[in-house]
Amino acid sequence: MSARLARLRQLGRTSAIRLALRYALLQVVVLAIALAALFWVVNRYVDLQIAESLSSELATLKSLPAPALATRVAALADTRSRTRGARHYRLEDAHGKMLAGSVNHWPDGLTPDGALWQGELTVSEQSDPHDDNESTPLPAVGTLLADGGRLLIAQDTGAAEDLHEVALIAAAIVLALTASFAVLLGLSLGWQWLKRIDAINQTAGRIAAGDLTQRVKTTDRGDEFDLLAGHLNTMLERIEHALAGMREVSDNVAHDLRKPLSRLKTRAEVVLNKPRDAAAYQEALTQTVSDADELMRTFDALLSIARLEAGSELSGRETIDLAELVRDIAGLYADEAEDMARPFQLELDAGILVSGSRALLAQALANLLDNAFKYSAPEVALEVLLERVGSQARITVRDHGSGIPPGEHARMIERFVRGDTARSQSGSGLGLALVKAVIHAHAGELELIETPGGGLTAWLTLPLG
């Protein structure tokens, strides 16, 4: 029971209920004003119709000669006054004596000029058996006759008043139904919203407890809740992927840094175990510095990747002639290829400009060429191409060696991932990861594909600028 009450209290605090109550109140107020205006217009119309009808009949009776008028008024008073909503008459002579009709006296304030008058009138018992000579507020008109007498006609408004009462009751029912419907609609909407929000809250609770595989359920409605759920799920996928990457990086860092640290420790222990000559100490220190440099390069690469992924290293952009940049970097490796008698092809399209950091792009290209020289056989031909592809510039670094398995292409650009041919050589496995970070920081893409006929091709795609 307490849980149900808590649920109802929670429902009462929802925006849907508050909006529904405000809407219901506003609707009732607007409808009440509209009905009041309608009643006023209808009443005004009825009054005008009564006045027009009374004036018309008054003119008709006034045109009759005196004997015929008295007979006509007596007949009308005897027949019409017996029904609800009937008319009442009074015909009197010049001395005020009633000659025919059912109105007992000429009311004060009613002028015999045909103008509509509203006031208390007393009708005789014969005219209305339900009202025993009671005074009733009735609209009336009167006129002065040619012989000095006066004629009065009054309208019983009982039927109109009954209609007004029915209309008021109907209006009250309409207002009550409208308010009830608005409140029920708000309760229904609030309940549905609360259920969907509860589902999101429960999922968020499970995620907060550590289960990052949870996702907010969506429906086929495509409403704002589905839109919110979609954005939340996208965010959760990125968070899960980032945390998985962090765990993988942590594991890889621990694994890859353990080897040089172990070498440092082992070398120091060996040197300290027994006295050695100066040359041995010199060699041990030189190797220690080399291992320390390798560690520093690894940490520097990690820091560079982190800064690039955070978008903090491209504050000083410049317009770069990409052909000039590629020619400068590739030229360094062309000399090495010539010394090794290694085939090296360079093809550059001129006039290709991009916006970004010259130093970072040079480092990315150097990493690719360094990998190509380091991890392929000396006799394998290398190609470096620069071309315009639509609204983008594409740098291609291609070799014709053994390549890597097709399923490993996407994985090779992750941090600390090294291919089989690279495991026997020094390196941290961060070269391609740094290239990817640099290219992504320039709104570009790095893609590894298999070279037709065997080998590996790397595409660096950058937007022109």
N, C-alpha and C positions, 0 to 999 in steps of 0.2 A: 504493500500500500504506500509506504514511504517513497519507494522508488518511482511509483506512478505519480505521486505528488511532485517529486523532484523533476520528473519529466515534464509535467504540466507547467511547473514554474519556469523551467528552461524554455519551454515552448512560448510562454508568455513574454520572455525576454527577446524573442527573435524579431528581427527587423520586419519580417513578413506580417506578424501579428500587429505590430505597431502601425505599419503602413495600412493594413486592412482596417484597423479601428479609425485611423485618421480619414481614410477614404470613406468609410461608412458614415462618419460624422459629417464630412463634407457633402456626401451625397444626400444625406437626410436634410441638411440645411438648405442645399440648393433646391431639392425637390419640394421642401416646405415653402420656400419663397416662390417657386414656380406655381404651386397649387394655390397659394394665397393670391397671387396675381391673377390666376385663372378665375378664382371665385369672385374677385372684385370685378373683373371684366364681365363675367356671366351675370352677376347681380346688377351691374350697371345696364347690361343689355336687357335684362328682364324688366327693370324699372322703366327703361325707355319704351319697351314694347307695351307695358301696361299703360303708360301715359298716353302713347299714341292711340291705343285701342279705346281707352276711356274718352279721349278727346273726339275720336271718330264717332263713337256712339252718342256722345253728348250733342254733337252737331246734328246727327240724324234725328234724335228725339226733339231737339229744339225747333226743327223745321216743321213739326206736326202742329196742327191747330190745337187749341186748349182742350176741347172735349176729348179729342182723339189721344192727346198726350196723356191725360189723366188715366184713360182706360189702358193705354199701352204700358204706362209705368206700373199700374196696379197688377197687370198681368205678368210683367217681368219680375216684379218683386215677389209674386206668389210662386213663380216657377223656378227662377234662377237661384233664389236665395235658399232653396232647399238642398242644394248640393255643395260639397266642400270645394272651395275655390270659386264660389259663385260671386255675383255682384249684388250690391245693395243700393237701393234708390231712396230718394226723398224728393217729393214734389210738394211745394208749399205755395200758398197764394201771397199776395202783396203784404198781408198782415202777419205772415209767418205761420199760418195754420197749415198743418200737413194735409195734403189732399190725397196722396198715395205714397206707398213705399214702406220700407222697413227700418230706416234710420230714424231714431226717436227725436233727434234735434239737430239743428244746423250747428256744426262745430265752430267755436271761436277760431279765428285765424284763416278760415277758408273763404277766400274772396271769390265772388261769382264772375270771374274773368277767364275761366278755362285753364288757369295755371294749376299744376299738380301740387297737391298738399298731402302731407303725411302726418297723421295724428290719431288720437283716441276717438273712436266712434262707438256709440251705443246702438245696437240693433235690437229690434223687438223679438219676442219669443217665437213668433210665427216664422221668422226668417231663418232662424238656426236653432233647432230644438236642442242642440248640444251646448249652446252658450245662452244661458238664461239672463238676457238683458245685460250681458257683460260688455265692458268697454274693451275694444280691441284696436290696436294700432293698424290702421288701414290707409292705403293711398286713395285719394279721392280728388275729383274735379267738380267744379260747380259753375253755373252760368245764370245770368239774369234774363228772364223771359220778357216778352214784349208787354205783357199785362202787369208787369211789376213783380210777378212771382219768381221763384228760384227753383232750379233743378240741380240735384246732387247725384253723382254716381260714384260708388266706392268699390274697390276690388278686394275680395278676400284672398290673402296670400298664404293661406294654410297649406295648399298643395306645393307651392314653391318652397315654403319652409321645410316641409317634409322631404322634398328633394334635396335641399341643402343639408339636412341632417344625414341623409343616406350618403351624399357625396363626402361629407366630413368623415363619416365612419369608413368609407371606402379609401379615402386619402390616408387615414390613420393606419389602415391595414396595409396599404401600399408602402407607407413609410416603414412600418415594422418589418414587413417582408424584405424590403430593400436593405435595411440595416442588418437583419438576420442573415440574408444571403451574403452580404459583404463580409460579415464576421466569419461565417462558415467557410467562405472562400479563403479568407486569410488564414484560418486554422488549417485548412487542407493544404494550402501552399506552404505554410510554416512547417507543418508536419513533414511534407516531402523534402523541403529544404533542409530541415534538421536531420533527416535520415541520411541525406547525401553528405552533409557537413560532418555528421558523426562518422561516416565511412572514411572521410578524409582524415579526421582526427585520429581514428583508430589506426589507420595506416601510418600516420605520422608518429604515433606512439610506438608502434613496432619498429619503425626506422630509428627512433631515438634510442630504443633498447639495443640497437646494434645490427638489426636485420636489414641491410641495405638492398636486399633483393626485392623488398616489398614495393608494389606499385599501386597507385590509386586507380580504382576501377572506373572505367568509362562506359557510357551507353551509346546508343545510336541516335540520340536526340540532337547532338551537336550544339547544345546550349552553353551558357557561360560556365556551368560546372564542368562540362566536358572539356571546354577550352582551358580552364584552370587546371584540371587533372592532366591534360596533355602537357602543359608547361611544367607542372610539377614532376611528371614522369621523365620529361626530357632533362630537367635539372638533376633528378635523382640518378639517371643513367650517367650523366657527366660526372657527378660526385662519385658514384661507384667506380666508374672507369678511372677517375683521378686517384682514388684511394688504392685501387688495385695496382695502378702504376707506381704509386708511392711505395706500396709493399714490395713490388717487384724491384724497384730501384734500390730500396733498402737491402733486400736480399742480395741483389747483384753487387751493390757497393761493398757489403760485408764479405762477399765471396771474392770479388776481384781485388779488393785492397788487402785482403789477407795475405795474398802471395807476396807482394813487395814488402809488406811489413814483416812477414816471416823471414824473408831474405835479409832484411836489415838486422833483425834480431839474431838470426843464426850467424851472420858474418861478424857481428859485434862479439858474440859469445866465443866464436873461434879465435878471433884476434886476442881476446882477453884471457883465453885459457893458458897461453904460454907466450913468452917473449918472442918477438920477431924483429927482423932487421927493418931499417927505414923504408926500403923498397916495398916490403910486404905491407907495412902500414900505409904507405902511399897508395898502393893498389886497392887495399880495402877501403880507404877513404874515398877514392875515386869511384868505386862501385857503389858505395853508400850514397854519394852525391847523385849518381845517375839514377839510383832507385828513388831518391827523394824528389828528383826532377820529374820522374814519371808520376809520382803521387801528386805533385803540384799541378802537372798538366791535367791529370784526371779531375782534380778539384776545380781547376780553372774552367775546364770544359763544362762541368756540372753547373758552376755558377753562371757561366755564359748562357747555357740552355735555360736555366731558371729565369734569368733577367729577360731573355728574349721572349719566353712564354708569358712573362708578366707585362711585356710591351714597354719596357723601360729603357731600351738601348737604341731607339731610333729617333731621339729628339733632334739630332742634327741631320736632317735629310738634305740631299743634293741631287741634281740631275747628273746622271752618269751615262757616258757613252759606253754602252755595253761591249761593243766590238773592241774598243781600246782596252777595256779592262780584261776581257778574255784573252786578247793578244798578249798582254803583259804577263798574265799568270801562266798561260800555256807556253809562252816562250821560255820560261824557266825550265819547264819539263821537256820541251823540245830539245834543248841542249843535252839533257840527260839521256833522252832517247837516241840522239845521234851518237853519243859516246857508246851506247849499248848496241848500236846498229839495229835499233828497234823501229819498225815502221810507225810513223806518227803523222797523222793528217789533220790539218787545220783549215776549216772553211768558215768564213765569217761574212755575214751580210752587214753592210755599212748603214749608218744612220739610225740605229736602234737605240733609243734613249729610255731609261727607266729612272724612277725616283727612289732613293734609299741611301743606305750607308755603303760607301765604296769599300771600306775596310772589311765589313762583315761579308759582303758578297765575294770579295777576293778570298777571304778565309774559307767560305763554303766551296768555291770552285777549287781551291788548292786542296781541300780535304778530299774531294772527289778524285782529282788527278793523283793525289798521293795514294789513295786506296787502289786505284787502277794499276799504278806502277808496283805497289807493294804486294798485291795479292793475285797477280796474274804472271804467267811465265814470261821471261825476257823476250822471247821471240813473238809474242802476241801483239798484233797491230792495235794501235789506239787511234781513235778519231775524236776530235773536238769540233762541234758544229754550233753556229749561232744563226738563227733564222727568225723571221717574223711569221707568226701564225695568227692571222686575224688581228685582234686587238691585244695580242700578247707576244712576248719575246720568249723563245725557247732555246736553252743551251743543252746540247746533247754531248754526253761523254760516253763513248762506246768502245768496248773491247770485244775481241773475238776468241776469248779463251774458253775455259770450261764452264764459267758462269756459276750460278747457284740454283738449287731446286726451285721450280716455279712457285711452290707453296710457301717459300721462305721470303719472297720479295718484300711483302708488307712488314714482316717481322724484323727484317734486317735493319730497318731505320729506327728501331726502338733502342732505348739506352741499354748499354752493356751487352748487346747481342752481337755475337761474332760467328762468322761462318767457319766451316771445318778447315778451310785452307788458312784461316787467320789465327787459329789456336796455337800454332807453333811459333808465331811471331809476337813481338812486343806490341802492345796497344791496349786501350781501355774499352773499346767497343762503343765509343761515344762520337766517333767521327761523323757517321751518317746521321745520328740523332742531332748533332749540332747543325749539320747542313739543313735538315728539316726545320729546325727552330728558326734558322736565319731566313729561309725561304718563306715560311709561314709569317714571320714578322714583316715581310715585304708583300703580304697578301698573295703569295704564290704557292706553288705546289711542287713537291718532289715525288717522282714516280720511278720505280725500278721495274724494268721489263726485260724479257729475254731477247737477246740479239738474234735475228734470223740467222740460222746456221750455227748458232752456239755463241755463248758469251753473255755479257751483261751490259745493258744500256740504262743510263740514268738521265732522266729528263728534269731539267729545272725550268719551270714555267713562271714567268713574272709579268704583271700587267705593265703595259707601256705607260710612260709618264714623262 
